[in-house]
Amino acid sequence: MVGLLLAGTIAGREQAALPRLGLPESHDVVGYLARMGFFEAARGIYDFDAPARRASSGGRSDVLLEITSVSSNADVHEVVDRVQGQAGAILTSKLGYPGTAAVQFSVMLSELCQNIIEHADAPGWVAAQAYNWAKRLGRFVVVISVMDVGRGFRGSLAGEHSLRYGDRWGDSTALEAAFLHGLTRFPDSGRGQGIQQIRKQVRRWDGAITIRSGTARIGQVPEWDDAPPLVDGLAPLPGAQVSIILPAKATDAFGTGGA
C-alpha cells in the first residue's frame, strides 16, 4: 500500500494529471484498504472512484498504525502517540513480548520516521499491522513498512563517503556502508546510528529487517527466513523502503517460550 503511494507520487511528477487508480471488485480488499487509511492518504496522489472513499472501515482489527504521512517532526510525535496503547496490547497478546516492548517499539518507529525527515529530504509514509502467518510461519507477526520518495541511501551518503569507495560506489555499496558498517552522512562518529540500534532490537526479537534503495536491497535475515541478505540489479526505486517483520515468540512442545 505504501508502495502504491510512492508509485503514484512518482507518476504524478511525470504527467500533468493525477494517475488513475483502478480498484479491485472485492469488498474485502477495498474494506482493508479503507481500514488502513489508504484512501485518505491517496487523495491528491491518485484519481480513483468516489464510492471507494466511502468504503466501510469494518473496525480497527489488528491495525497498529494506519498509513501515516511523515514530513515533519510533528508527524513523528503523532505516530508515537497513536501507537503507544495499541502496540502494547498487540505485542503482548499476539506476540508474547514483555510489557516493556511497547516503549521499544515506539522508539523504533520514531527512529524510522526521523530518518525520513533527516535523510530523505522528501515526504514518506509509515504503517504497521499484525497478521496471522499461519501457513508461512505458523505464528502471528507484526509488519512495519516505511517508504519515502527522497534521494535514497546512495544520495544521502555520497557527499561524505563516495570518494572513499571510488568506482565501487553504488546503491549496494551505500546500503552495505550504512547497514553493515554504521556509516552515516555525518562526519563525526556517534550521530545517525538509528539503523544500527533498530537492527539490534529487531535481532533481539528474532525479526527480519530489509532496506531497499535504488537498485539494491540488503537485509538482516533470521533463521526462519530464506531471503538472500543482499540483492542487486533490481528495478530502480526512488528513495528508500524499510520493511520489518517481528514474529511472535516461538513456543516449544510444552507451550513455553523457546530459545
C-alpha positions in Angstrom: 0.0 0.0 0.0 2.7 2.5 0.8 4.5 1.3 -2.4 1.4 2.3 -4.3 1.5 5.8 -2.8 5.2 6.1 -3.8 4.5 4.9 -7.3 1.6 7.4 -7.7 3.7 10.2 -6.4 6.4 9.5 -9.0 3.9 9.1 -11.8 2.2 12.4 -10.8 5.5 14.2 -11.2 5.9 12.9 -14.7 2.5 13.9 -16.0 0.1 16.8 -15.8 -2.9 15.0 -14.3 -3.2 12.6 -11.3 -2.6 9.0 -12.3 -5.8 6.8 -12.4 -6.0 4.0 -9.8 -8.2 1.1 -10.7 -9.6 -0.6 -7.6 -10.4 -4.4 -7.2 -14.0 -5.5 -7.1 -13.5 -7.4 -3.8 -15.3 -5.7 -0.9 -12.9 -7.3 1.5 -9.9 -5.8 -0.2 -11.5 -2.4 -0.5 -12.5 -2.5 3.1 -9.0 -3.4 4.1 -7.6 -0.5 2.2 -10.1 1.8 3.9 -9.3 0.3 7.3 -5.6 1.1 6.8 -6.3 4.7 5.8 -5.1 4.1 2.2 -7.8 6.2 0.5 -7.3 9.2 2.8 -3.5 9.0 2.1 -4.1 8.6 -1.6 -6.1 11.8 -2.0 -4.1 14.2 -4.1 -1.9 11.4 -5.3 -4.4 9.3 -7.3 -7.6 9.8 -9.1 -10.0 7.0 -8.1 -13.7 6.3 -7.9 -15.6 8.2 -5.2 -17.5 5.2 -3.9 -14.2 3.6 -2.8 -13.6 6.5 -0.5 -16.8 5.7 1.4 -16.0 2.1 1.9 -16.8 0.8 5.3 -13.7 0.5 7.6 -15.1 -2.6 9.3 -13.4 -1.9 12.6 -9.7 -1.5 13.6 -8.9 -5.2 13.6 -5.1 -5.7 14.2 -4.0 -2.4 12.8 -1.3 -0.8 14.9 -0.8 2.2 12.7 -2.8 3.3 9.7 -0.9 4.7 6.8 0.5 7.9 8.1 2.3 10.6 6.1 5.6 11.8 7.6 7.1 15.1 6.6 7.8 16.9 9.9 8.8 16.3 13.5 5.2 16.9 14.5 4.2 13.9 12.3 6.8 11.7 14.2 5.3 12.7 17.6 1.9 11.9 16.3 3.0 8.5 15.2 4.4 7.7 18.6 1.3 9.0 20.4 -1.0 6.9 18.2 0.7 3.5 18.6 1.5 3.5 22.3 -1.6 1.8 23.6 -2.5 -0.3 20.6 1.1 -1.6 20.2 1.4 -2.6 23.9 -1.8 -4.7 23.6 -0.9 -6.4 20.4 2.8 -7.0 21.2 1.9 -8.7 24.5 -1.3 -10.6 23.5 -0.4 -11.6 19.9 3.4 -11.9 20.0 4.1 -12.7 23.7 6.5 -9.9 24.1 7.1 -8.3 27.6 5.2 -5.2 28.6 8.3 -3.0 28.0 8.2 -3.9 24.3 5.7 -1.1 23.6 8.3 1.6 24.5 11.0 -0.1 22.4 8.6 -0.5 19.5 7.7 3.2 19.7 11.3 4.2 19.8 11.9 2.1 16.7 9.0 3.7 14.8 10.3 7.1 15.9 13.8 6.4 14.5 12.4 5.1 11.2 10.2 8.2 10.8 13.0 10.6 11.8 15.2 9.1 9.1 12.7 10.3 6.5 13.0 13.8 7.8 16.8 13.9 8.2 18.0 11.8 5.3 15.3 11.7 2.6 14.5 15.4 2.4 11.2 14.3 1.0 7.8 13.1 2.2 7.2 9.5 3.2 4.7 7.1 4.8 4.7 4.6 7.6 2.2 1.8 8.5 2.1 -1.2 10.8 -0.2 -4.2 11.3 -0.4 -7.6 12.9 -1.1 -10.6 10.7 -1.5 -14.3 11.4 1.1 -16.1 9.2 -0.5 -19.5 9.9 0.8 -21.1 6.7 4.0 -19.2 6.1 5.4 -19.2 9.7 2.8 -20.7 12.0 2.8 -17.6 14.1 1.5 -14.0 14.4 3.8 -11.3 13.1 3.8 -7.5 13.2 4.9 -5.9 9.9 6.2 -2.4 9.7 6.6 -0.6 6.3 8.3 2.7 5.8 8.9 4.4 2.4 9.9 7.7 1.1 10.4 9.4 -2.2 13.7 11.1 -1.3 17.3 10.8 -2.5 18.0 7.3 -1.3 20.9 5.9 0.7 23.4 6.5 -2.1 22.4 10.1 -2.5 22.4 10.7 1.3 25.8 9.2 1.9 27.6 10.3 -1.3 28.9 13.6 0.0 30.7 12.1 2.9 31.7 8.6 1.6 31.6 8.3 -2.3 35.3 9.3 -2.8 36.4 6.7 -0.3 34.8 3.9 -2.4 35.7 5.4 -5.8 34.4 3.3 -8.7 32.8 0.8 -6.4 30.3 3.4 -5.1 26.8 2.5 -5.9 23.4 1.5 -4.4 24.6 -1.8 -2.9 27.8 -0.3 -1.6 25.9 2.6 0.1 23.5 0.1 1.7 26.4 -2.0 3.0 28.1 1.0 4.3 25.1 2.2 6.3 23.6 -1.2 7.2 26.6 -3.3 8.0 29.3 -0.7 8.9 27.2 2.0 10.5 28.5 4.8 8.3 26.3 7.9 8.1 26.2 11.2 6.3 27.6 12.9 9.4 31.5 13.2 9.6 31.5 12.8 13.4 31.0 9.3 14.9 28.0 8.6 17.1 25.5 10.6 15.1 22.9 9.0 12.8 23.2 5.5 14.4 19.4 4.9 14.3 19.6 2.0 11.8 22.2 0.2 13.9 20.0 0.4 17.0 17.0 -0.8 15.1 19.0 -3.8 13.8 19.9 -4.7 17.3 16.4 -4.5 18.6 15.0 -6.5 15.6 17.6 -9.2 16.3 16.6 -9.4 19.9 13.1 -10.1 18.8 14.3 -12.7 16.2 12.8 -10.4 13.5 13.8 -9.6 9.9 14.7 -6.1 8.5 15.3 -5.2 4.9 16.2 -1.9 3.3 15.7 -1.3 -0.4 17.1 1.8 -2.2 18.0 2.4 -5.8 18.7 -0.9 -7.5 19.7 -2.9 -4.3 18.2 -4.5 -1.2 20.0 -5.5 1.9 18.7 -7.4 4.9 19.3 -9.0 8.3 17.8 -12.4 7.8 16.8 -14.7 10.7 16.8 -18.5 10.6 13.1 -18.7 9.8 13.5 -16.6 6.6 15.3 -17.8 3.4 15.6 -14.4 1.7 19.1 -13.5 0.4 20.9 -10.9 2.6 21.9 -8.8 -0.5 20.3 -8.4 -3.9 21.5 -6.0 -6.6 20.3 -5.2 -10.1 16.7 -4.6 -9.1 14.4 -2.1 -10.8 15.3 1.4 -9.6 13.4 2.5 -6.5 13.4 6.2 -5.8 14.0 7.0 -2.1 14.1 4.1 0.3 11.9 1.3 1.7 12.4 -0.2 5.1 10.4 -3.4 6.0 10.5 -5.0 9.4 8.8 -8.3 10.4 8.5 -9.1 14.1 7.3 -12.7 14.8 5.6 -14.0 17.9 7.9 -15.7 20.4 8.4 -19.3 19.3 7.0 -22.0 21.7 8.3 -25.4 22.4 6.3 -28.6 22.6 5.2 -27.7 26.1 3.8 -24.3 25.1 6.5 -22.4 26.7 8.9 -19.9 25.1 11.6 -21.5 23.1 15.2 -20.4 22.8 
